[in-house]
Amino acid sequence: MKKDNIRDYATEAFRFYALKGKPAYEDMRREVEGKAGGLLEKELNGHSGNVSNPTEYEVLARENALQRHQAELLDILAVNKVISMLEVNETGQQVIKAVEAVYFPSPFRYPRRGEISQRVLKASEEVLFCNPATVYRHLRHARTMFAMERGLRIL
């Protein structure tokens, strides 16, 4: 597999999506905002004294949380868009199966040396019933679509 400028980032975005449990963008956004709200309650119960208006402070806390997690949210949004675009036809569904078989297993740890190649071979023989080169093409297609959705520079 040839290395390109987006391969590692796009691969990690798909793995992050699997790690978070394949959430929808809105669910992930609500989770981030909810954590900010929980931190706000903790701080207000501790009587921090620097809050003139708790509602205003809550809005600022949520906006800051969204700003801190902006890259994660945009990655999830891009992966969601790619998957929804690919679900339309049979070839796209094959691409989704390839991504799920290769990038989604064990997202909590970084793949070992040669593990991606093993997953590609397994996917080609057991899931897609095709040549491994076809699986690599499907993965490249998904990564390129992700990069386009995310607004990354593609060479």
C-alpha positions as CSV (number, residue, x, y, z in Angstrom):
1,M,0.0,0.0,0.0
2,K,1.4,3.4,-1.0
3,K,1.6,6.0,1.6
4,D,-0.3,9.3,1.0
5,N,-0.6,12.5,3.0
6,I,-4.1,11.6,4.4
7,R,-3.8,7.9,5.1
8,D,-2.8,8.0,8.8
9,Y,-5.3,10.8,9.7
10,A,-8.2,9.3,7.9
11,T,-7.5,5.8,9.3
12,E,-7.3,7.2,12.8
13,A,-10.6,9.1,12.2
14,F,-12.3,5.8,11.3
15,R,-10.8,4.1,14.3
16,F,-11.9,7.0,16.6
17,Y,-15.4,6.7,15.2
18,A,-15.4,3.0,16.1
19,L,-13.9,3.7,19.5
20,K,-16.7,6.1,20.4
21,G,-19.3,3.4,19.4
22,K,-20.2,4.7,15.9
23,P,-22.1,7.8,17.2
24,A,-24.1,10.2,15.1
25,Y,-22.7,13.7,15.1
26,E,-25.6,15.2,17.1
27,D,-25.2,12.5,19.8
28,M,-21.5,13.2,20.1
29,R,-22.2,16.9,20.3
30,R,-24.8,16.4,23.0
31,E,-22.3,14.2,24.9
32,V,-19.6,17.0,24.8
33,E,-22.2,19.6,25.9
34,G,-23.5,17.3,28.6
35,K,-20.0,16.9,30.1
36,A,-19.5,20.6,30.1
37,G,-22.9,21.0,31.9
38,G,-21.8,18.4,34.5
39,L,-18.6,20.3,35.1
40,L,-20.6,23.5,35.5
41,E,-22.8,22.0,38.1
42,K,-19.8,20.7,40.0
43,E,-18.2,24.1,40.0
44,L,-21.4,25.9,41.0
45,N,-22.0,23.5,43.9
46,G,-18.5,24.3,45.1
47,H,-19.5,28.1,45.2
48,S,-16.7,29.2,42.9
49,G,-17.7,32.9,43.4
50,N,-16.6,34.0,39.9
51,V,-20.0,33.6,38.3
52,S,-22.1,36.6,37.9
53,N,-24.8,34.8,35.9
54,P,-25.0,31.0,36.0
55,T,-26.9,30.8,32.7
56,E,-24.4,32.9,30.9
57,Y,-21.5,30.9,32.4
58,E,-23.3,27.7,31.3
59,V,-23.4,28.9,27.7
60,L,-19.8,29.9,27.8
61,A,-18.8,26.6,29.3
62,R,-20.7,24.7,26.6
63,E,-19.1,26.8,23.8
64,N,-15.7,26.3,25.3
65,A,-16.2,22.5,25.4
66,L,-17.4,22.5,21.8
67,Q,-14.4,24.5,20.8
68,R,-12.0,22.1,22.6
69,H,-13.5,19.1,20.9
70,Q,-14.1,20.7,17.5
71,A,-11.6,18.5,15.7
72,E,-13.2,15.3,17.1
73,L,-16.7,16.5,16.3
74,L,-15.7,17.4,12.7
75,D,-14.1,14.0,12.3
76,I,-17.2,12.2,13.4
77,L,-19.4,14.4,11.1
78,A,-17.1,13.6,8.1
79,V,-17.2,9.9,8.8
80,N,-21.0,10.0,9.2
81,K,-21.3,11.8,5.9
82,V,-19.0,9.3,4.1
83,I,-20.9,6.3,5.4
84,S,-24.3,7.8,4.5
85,M,-23.0,8.6,1.0
86,L,-21.6,5.1,0.6
87,E,-24.8,3.3,1.7
88,V,-26.6,4.4,-1.4
89,N,-25.3,1.7,-3.8
90,E,-23.8,-1.8,-3.8
91,T,-20.2,-0.7,-4.4
92,G,-20.5,1.8,-1.5
93,Q,-21.8,-1.0,0.7
94,Q,-18.7,-3.0,-0.2
95,V,-16.5,-0.1,0.8
96,I,-18.3,0.2,4.1
97,K,-17.8,-3.6,4.7
98,A,-14.1,-3.1,3.9
99,V,-13.7,-0.2,6.4
100,E,-15.6,-2.1,9.1
101,A,-13.5,-5.2,8.6
102,V,-10.1,-3.5,8.5
103,Y,-10.3,-0.3,10.6
104,F,-13.0,-1.1,13.2
105,P,-11.7,-4.1,15.1
106,S,-9.8,-3.3,18.3
107,P,-10.1,0.5,18.0
108,F,-8.8,1.0,21.6
109,R,-5.3,0.1,20.6
110,Y,-3.0,1.0,17.8
111,P,-2.6,-1.8,15.2
112,R,0.6,-3.9,15.4
113,R,3.0,-4.2,12.5
114,G,1.4,-6.2,9.7
115,E,-2.0,-6.3,11.4
116,I,-3.7,-4.1,8.8
117,S,-2.4,-6.4,6.0
118,Q,-3.7,-9.4,7.9
119,R,-7.1,-7.8,8.2
120,V,-7.2,-6.9,4.5
121,L,-6.4,-10.6,3.6
122,K,-9.1,-11.8,6.0
123,A,-11.6,-9.3,4.7
124,S,-10.9,-10.3,1.1
125,E,-11.3,-14.0,1.8
126,E,-14.1,-14.0,4.4
127,V,-16.1,-10.8,4.0
128,L,-15.9,-9.4,0.5
129,F,-14.8,-12.5,-1.5
130,C,-12.5,-10.5,-3.7
131,N,-8.8,-9.8,-4.4
132,P,-6.9,-8.0,-1.6
133,A,-6.1,-5.2,-4.1
134,T,-9.8,-4.5,-4.3
135,V,-10.0,-4.1,-0.5
136,Y,-7.1,-1.7,-0.6
137,R,-8.9,0.3,-3.4
138,H,-12.1,0.4,-1.3
139,L,-10.1,1.7,1.7
140,R,-8.4,4.3,-0.3
141,H,-11.8,5.4,-1.7
142,A,-13.2,5.8,1.8
143,R,-10.1,7.7,3.0
144,T,-10.3,10.1,0.0
145,M,-14.0,10.7,0.6
146,F,-13.3,11.4,4.3
147,A,-10.5,13.9,3.3
148,M,-12.8,15.7,0.9
149,E,-15.6,15.9,3.5
150,R,-13.1,17.0,6.2
151,G,-11.6,19.6,3.9
152,L,-8.1,18.1,3.9
153,R,-5.5,18.7,1.2
154,I,-5.5,15.8,-1.2
155,L,-2.4,15.2,-3.4
